[in-house]
Amino acid sequence: MTYRARGSWDETAVELRSKNVPVAEQRERLRRWRELTSRVRVPARGTGTCPADHRASIMMMDLGQVRVTAPEFPGARFVRTRGMIQRSDPQMLELGLVVSGSVEVQQARDTASLGPGDLGLWDSSRPFEAMALGANGPVRLVVAGLPRSAVPVPERALRGLVARGLPSHTGVGVVLGGVLNGLVEQAATLPGPQAGRLGAAVVDLASAFLADLADTEGLSSATTRQTVLLSEVKSFIRQRLGEPQLSPTVIAEAHHISVRSLHQLFQRDHESVGAFIREQRLQRCRADLADPLLDELSAGEIGARWGFTAPAVFSRAFKARYGLPPGEYRRRRPSPRPRHTADPRGASQVPHRHPA
């Protein structure tokens, strides 16, 4: 396998490619490919044809709690059995976008036939079978692995959504598909410190998409709707952290609820609205202080960038949360790891994703 990676502090995107395994070792090439893909995605047993020029690649992005993968491969069949689940279950939901080729997924007695542009969902905690076929070329997918615990949709509702073609050409589905495609296309340009924020945004968008489907089809309950509303409110807050005027009143008005209802909504998570806003702002400030590309900004300017209008208030809040004042935290950050062009395993930096 060829390993290709890029990143700043930490390697956010990594690409694995099969082409450097000699053609004469095609069986070894397939074996290594299956082994590696099982490590970076939900483990499943793969079978398929073994052409002499078998080539495949998989690009991976670690975005905090979310892992996005973009595999490209010839047609294959994948099976995840009960035995495999008992041995290893990451409790993940995989939301997949078909870029080219076709995929048929069977899970829980349901079957989804997906073509280019379609979205589908499958669950690592239940057996599934998938058949992928290329149409005059390889199969290309973009798959977001979401921790089940991070998606605020009840199990009963999710069971009605797995192994089905999900609406991807209108509404939130279009936005979600565009985000997944965009992450892959821009993988080489995304700074490492932004990974966690991007992961949170993917979780919020995917959760809103799935919860809205469950609600539309009568699969959700009043509790689910409250959970979805909380997720939407948190997403709204994250998008406006740089606005000093962000307040419970502004948030409540934007969601057509009372301030009292807003506070009750957050009590479900045993936190206050103000505490959530402050924590999110501090996380953004910490990431910016860790980014060498933002060294031209003072600590106070970074605080103001994320809604802390008073430098002294920002400094006290940051020290209380992370144990150091902002300036001292920045001075003590680790030095960026040196970039390299190659190592004994074939790792190298690449400016963008190449075809297999």
GUNUTOR-340431 format. One record per residue (C-alpha): residue in three letters; x, y, z; residue number from 1. Coordinates in steps of 0.25 Angstrom, whole numbers, plus 5000, padded with zeros to 4 digits. Example, Ala and Ser with C-alpha at 12.3 -4.5 7.8 and 13.67 -1.06 7.14 Angstrom:
<rs>
('ala' (5049 4982 5031) 1),
('ser' (5055 4996 5029) 2),
</rs>
This chain:
<rs>
('met' (5000 5000 5000) 1),
('thr' (5004 5014 4998) 2),
('tyr' (5001 5024 5010) 3),
('arg' (4999 5038 5007) 4),
('ala' (4996 5048 5017) 5),
('arg' (4995 5063 5020) 6),
('gly' (4993 5071 5032) 7),
('ser' (4998 5083 5041) 8),
('trp' (4999 5079 5056) 9),
('asp' (4992 5066 5054) 10),
('glu' (4990 5059 5041) 11),
('thr' (4975 5062 5038) 12),
('ala' (4974 5054 5024) 13),
('val' (4981 5042 5020) 14),
('glu' (4980 5034 5007) 15),
('leu' (4983 5019 5005) 16),
('arg' (4986 5014 4991) 17),
('ser' (4988 5000 4986) 18),
('lys' (4996 5003 4973) 19),
('asn' (5010 5001 4979) 20),
('val' (5007 4986 4982) 21),
('pro' (5013 4978 4970) 22),
('val' (5003 4973 4960) 23),
('ala' (5009 4959 4962) 24),
('glu' (5005 4960 4976) 25),
('gln' (4990 4963 4973) 26),
('arg' (4985 4953 4984) 27),
('glu' (4994 4960 4994) 28),
('arg' (4989 4974 4989) 29),
('leu' (4974 4970 4991) 30),
('arg' (4977 4964 5005) 31),
('arg' (4985 4977 5009) 32),
('trp' (4974 4985 5004) 33),
('arg' (4963 4978 5011) 34),
('glu' (4971 4978 5024) 35),
('leu' (4973 4993 5024) 36),
('thr' (4959 4997 5020) 37),
('ser' (4954 4989 5032) 38),
('arg' (4963 4997 5041) 39),
('val' (4958 5010 5036) 40),
('arg' (4943 5007 5034) 41),
('val' (4933 4998 5041) 42),
('pro' (4939 4984 5040) 43),
('ala' (4933 4975 5029) 44),
('arg' (4937 4964 5020) 45),
('gly' (4940 4967 5006) 46),
('thr' (4939 4958 4994) 47),
('gly' (4940 4961 4979) 48),
('thr' (4947 4960 4966) 49),
('cys' (4962 4960 4966) 50),
('pro' (4967 4967 4952) 51),
('ala' (4982 4968 4950) 52),
('asp' (4981 4983 4950) 53),
('his' (4973 4984 4963) 54),
('arg' (4974 4997 4968) 55),
('ala' (4967 5004 4980) 56),
('ser' (4969 5016 4989) 57),
('ile' (4963 5021 5002) 58),
('met' (4964 5035 5007) 59),
('met' (4961 5037 5022) 60),
('met' (4959 5050 5030) 61),
('asp' (4958 5050 5045) 62),
('leu' (4949 5061 5049) 63),
('gly' (4948 5059 5064) 64),
('gln' (4937 5050 5067) 65),
('val' (4934 5048 5052) 66),
('arg' (4942 5040 5042) 67),
('val' (4940 5043 5028) 68),
('thr' (4945 5033 5017) 69),
('ala' (4945 5033 5002) 70),
('pro' (4948 5019 4996) 71),
('glu' (4950 5017 4982) 72),
('phe' (4950 5002 4977) 73),
('pro' (4945 4992 4967) 74),
('gly' (4932 4985 4969) 75),
('ala' (4932 4977 4982) 76),
('arg' (4922 4970 4992) 77),
('phe' (4923 4973 5007) 78),
('val' (4917 4965 5018) 79),
('arg' (4916 4969 5033) 80),
('thr' (4912 4957 5041) 81),
('arg' (4907 4955 5056) 82),
('gly' (4920 4949 5059) 83),
('met' (4928 4961 5054) 84),
('ile' (4918 4970 5063) 85),
('gln' (4921 4962 5075) 86),
('arg' (4936 4963 5073) 87),
('ser' (4936 4978 5070) 88),
('asp' (4925 4988 5070) 89),
('pro' (4929 5002 5069) 90),
('gln' (4914 5006 5070) 91),
('met' (4914 5015 5058) 92),
('leu' (4904 5020 5048) 93),
('glu' (4910 5021 5034) 94),
('leu' (4903 5031 5025) 95),
('gly' (4908 5029 5011) 96),
('leu' (4908 5037 4998) 97),
('val' (4909 5030 4985) 98),
('val' (4918 5038 4975) 99),
('ser' (4919 5028 4964) 100),
('gly' (4915 5013 4962) 101),
('ser' (4903 5007 4970) 102),
('val' (4902 5001 4983) 103),
('glu' (4891 4991 4989) 104),
('val' (4890 4991 5004) 105),
('gln' (4882 4980 5011) 106),
('gln' (4880 4982 5026) 107),
('ala' (4868 4978 5036) 108),
('arg' (4860 4972 5024) 109),
('asp' (4861 4985 5017) 110),
('thr' (4868 4988 5004) 111),
('ala' (4873 5001 4998) 112),
('ser' (4878 5002 4983) 113),
('leu' (4886 5014 4982) 114),
('gly' (4892 5021 4970) 115),
('pro' (4900 5034 4968) 116),
('gly' (4896 5045 4977) 117),
('asp' (4888 5036 4986) 118),
('leu' (4889 5036 5001) 119),
('gly' (4888 5023 5010) 120),
('leu' (4889 5019 5024) 121),
('trp' (4894 5006 5031) 122),
('asp' (4897 5002 5046) 123),
('ser' (4909 4995 5051) 124),
('ser' (4902 4988 5062) 125),
('arg' (4893 4980 5052) 126),
('pro' (4897 4970 5041) 127),
('phe' (4897 4976 5027) 128),
('glu' (4901 4972 5013) 129),
('ala' (4905 4982 5002) 130),
('met' (4908 4980 4987) 131),
('ala' (4916 4991 4980) 132),
('leu' (4917 4991 4965) 133),
('gly' (4924 5000 4956) 134),
('ala' (4918 5006 4943) 135),
('asn' (4929 5007 4933) 136),
('gly' (4939 5011 4944) 137),
('pro' (4941 5009 4959) 138),
('val' (4931 5011 4971) 139),
('arg' (4933 5024 4978) 140),
('leu' (4927 5027 4991) 141),
('val' (4928 5037 5003) 142),
('val' (4924 5032 5016) 143),
('ala' (4922 5039 5029) 144),
('gly' (4924 5030 5042) 145),
('leu' (4915 5036 5053) 146),
('pro' (4916 5031 5067) 147),
('arg' (4902 5026 5070) 148),
('ser' (4903 5033 5084) 149),
('ala' (4905 5047 5076) 150),
('val' (4892 5046 5068) 151),
('pro' (4880 5050 5076) 152),
('val' (4870 5041 5069) 153),
('pro' (4863 5029 5076) 154),
('glu' (4867 5015 5072) 155),
('arg' (4853 5012 5068) 156),
('ala' (4853 5024 5058) 157),
('leu' (4866 5020 5053) 158),
('arg' (4862 5006 5050) 159),
('gly' (4852 5012 5040) 160),
('leu' (4863 5019 5032) 161),
('val' (4874 5009 5031) 162),
('ala' (4876 5002 5017) 163),
('arg' (4867 5012 5010) 164),
('gly' (4869 5022 4999) 165),
('leu' (4869 5035 5007) 166),
('pro' (4865 5048 5000) 167),
('ser' (4877 5055 4995) 168),
('his' (4873 5064 4983) 169),
('thr' (4864 5074 4992) 170),
('gly' (4865 5081 5005) 171),
('val' (4875 5077 5015) 172),
('gly' (4879 5065 5007) 173),
('val' (4885 5074 4996) 174),
('val' (4893 5082 5007) 175),
('leu' (4898 5069 5014) 176),
('gly' (4903 5063 5001) 177),
('gly' (4910 5076 4997) 178),
('val' (4917 5077 5010) 179),
('leu' (4922 5062 5009) 180),
('asn' (4927 5064 4995) 181),
('gly' (4933 5078 4999) 182),
('leu' (4941 5071 5011) 183),
('val' (4947 5061 5001) 184),
('glu' (4951 5072 4990) 185),
('gln' (4957 5082 5001) 186),
('ala' (4963 5071 5010) 187),
('ala' (4977 5076 5006) 188),
('thr' (4974 5091 5010) 189),
('leu' (4967 5089 5023) 190),
('pro' (4975 5093 5035) 191),
('gly' (4977 5082 5046) 192),
('pro' (4972 5091 5057) 193),
('gln' (4958 5092 5050) 194),
('ala' (4956 5077 5050) 195),
('gly' (4947 5077 5062) 196),
('arg' (4939 5088 5058) 197),
('leu' (4936 5082 5044) 198),
('gly' (4933 5069 5051) 199),
('ala' (4923 5076 5060) 200),
('ala' (4916 5082 5048) 201),
('val' (4915 5069 5041) 202),
('val' (4908 5063 5053) 203),
('asp' (4899 5074 5054) 204),
('leu' (4895 5074 5040) 205),
('ala' (4894 5059 5039) 206),
('ser' (4885 5059 5052) 207),
('ala' (4876 5069 5047) 208),
('phe' (4875 5062 5034) 209),
('leu' (4871 5049 5040) 210),
('ala' (4862 5054 5051) 211),
('asp' (4854 5062 5041) 212),
('leu' (4852 5050 5033) 213),
('ala' (4848 5042 5045) 214),
('asp' (4838 5053 5049) 215),
('thr' (4833 5054 5034) 216),
('glu' (4830 5040 5034) 217),
('gly' (4824 5039 5048) 218),
('leu' (4835 5031 5054) 219),
('ser' (4838 5041 5064) 220),
('ser' (4832 5045 5078) 221),
('ala' (4831 5058 5085) 222),
('thr' (4844 5055 5092) 223),
('thr' (4851 5053 5079) 224),
('arg' (4845 5067 5074) 225),
('gln' (4851 5073 5087) 226),
('thr' (4864 5066 5084) 227),
('val' (4865 5071 5070) 228),
('leu' (4861 5086 5074) 229),
('leu' (4873 5085 5084) 230),
('ser' (4882 5081 5073) 231),
('glu' (4877 5092 5064) 232),
('val' (4879 5102 5075) 233),
('lys' (4893 5098 5078) 234),
('ser' (4896 5098 5063) 235),
('phe' (4891 5112 5062) 236),
('ile' (4900 5116 5074) 237),
('arg' (4912 5110 5068) 238),
('gln' (4910 5118 5055) 239),
('arg' (4909 5131 5063) 240),
('leu' (4919 5130 5073) 241),
('gly' (4927 5142 5068) 242),
('glu' (4915 5151 5070) 243),
('pro' (4916 5159 5084) 244),
('gln' (4901 5161 5084) 245),
('leu' (4898 5146 5084) 246),
('ser' (4889 5144 5096) 247),
('pro' (4877 5135 5101) 248),
('thr' (4867 5145 5096) 249),
('val' (4873 5145 5082) 250),
('ile' (4874 5130 5081) 251),
('ala' (4860 5128 5087) 252),
('glu' (4854 5139 5077) 253),
('ala' (4861 5132 5065) 254),
('his' (4854 5118 5069) 255),
('his' (4841 5124 5072) 256),
('ile' (4841 5119 5086) 257),
('ser' (4841 5127 5100) 258),
('val' (4854 5129 5108) 259),
('arg' (4848 5120 5119) 260),
('ser' (4846 5109 5109) 261),
('leu' (4860 5111 5104) 262),
('his' (4866 5109 5118) 263),
('gln' (4857 5097 5120) 264),
('leu' (4863 5091 5107) 265),
('phe' (4877 5092 5112) 266),
('gln' (4874 5086 5126) 267),
('arg' (4872 5073 5118) 268),
('asp' (4887 5073 5117) 269),
('his' (4889 5078 5131) 270),
('glu' (4895 5091 5126) 271),
('ser' (4891 5106 5124) 272),
('val' (4891 5114 5111) 273),
('gly' (4901 5123 5116) 274),
('ala' (4911 5112 5120) 275),
('phe' (4909 5105 5106) 276),
('ile' (4912 5118 5099) 277),
('arg' (4924 5121 5107) 278),
('glu' (4930 5107 5106) 279),
('gln' (4928 5107 5091) 280),
('arg' (4935 5121 5090) 281),
('leu' (4947 5116 5099) 282),
('gln' (4949 5104 5090) 283),
('arg' (4950 5112 5077) 284),
('cys' (4959 5122 5084) 285),
('arg' (4968 5110 5089) 286),
('ala' (4968 5105 5074) 287),
('asp' (4972 5118 5069) 288),
('leu' (4983 5120 5079) 289),
('ala' (4989 5106 5075) 290),
('asp' (4989 5110 5060) 291),
('pro' (5002 5116 5056) 292),
('leu' (4996 5123 5044) 293),
('leu' (4988 5132 5054) 294),
('asp' (5001 5137 5061) 295),
('glu' (4999 5151 5055) 296),
('leu' (4987 5152 5064) 297),
('ser' (4988 5156 5079) 298),
('ala' (4981 5147 5089) 299),
('gly' (4972 5159 5092) 300),
('glu' (4968 5159 5077) 301),
('ile' (4966 5144 5077) 302),
('gly' (4956 5146 5088) 303),
('ala' (4949 5157 5082) 304),
('arg' (4948 5149 5069) 305),
('trp' (4939 5139 5077) 306),
('gly' (4931 5149 5085) 307),
('phe' (4939 5152 5097) 308),
('thr' (4939 5167 5096) 309),
('ala' (4947 5170 5109) 310),
('pro' (4961 5164 5109) 311),
('ala' (4961 5163 5124) 312),
('val' (4949 5155 5124) 313),
('phe' (4954 5146 5113) 314),
('ser' (4967 5144 5120) 315),
('arg' (4960 5140 5133) 316),
('ala' (4951 5130 5126) 317),
('phe' (4962 5124 5118) 318),
('lys' (4971 5122 5130) 319),
('ala' (4959 5116 5139) 320),
('arg' (4956 5106 5128) 321),
('tyr' (4970 5102 5123) 322),
('gly' (4979 5106 5135) 323),
('leu' (4988 5116 5127) 324),
('pro' (4985 5130 5122) 325),
('pro' (4983 5131 5107) 326),
('gly' (4997 5137 5104) 327),
('glu' (5004 5126 5112) 328),
('tyr' (4996 5115 5106) 329),
('arg' (5001 5120 5092) 330),
('arg' (5015 5120 5096) 331),
('arg' (5015 5106 5102) 332),
('arg' (5009 5100 5090) 333),
('pro' (5016 5088 5083) 334),
('ser' (5025 5091 5071) 335),
('pro' (5019 5087 5058) 336),
('arg' (5023 5073 5054) 337),
('pro' (5033 5074 5042) 338),
('arg' (5028 5071 5029) 339),
('his' (5034 5060 5021) 340),
('thr' (5034 5055 5006) 341),
('ala' (5035 5040 5009) 342),
('asp' (5038 5029 5019) 343),
('pro' (5041 5014 5019) 344),
('arg' (5026 5011 5018) 345),
('gly' (5024 5021 5006) 346),
('ala' (5017 5032 5014) 347),
('ser' (5018 5046 5007) 348),
('gln' (5011 5059 5007) 349),
('val' (5001 5062 4996) 350),
('pro' (4994 5075 4992) 351),
('his' (4981 5068 4988) 352),
('arg' (4974 5055 4986) 353),
('his' (4979 5047 4973) 354),
('pro' (4971 5036 4966) 355),
('ala' (4975 5022 4969) 356),
</rs>
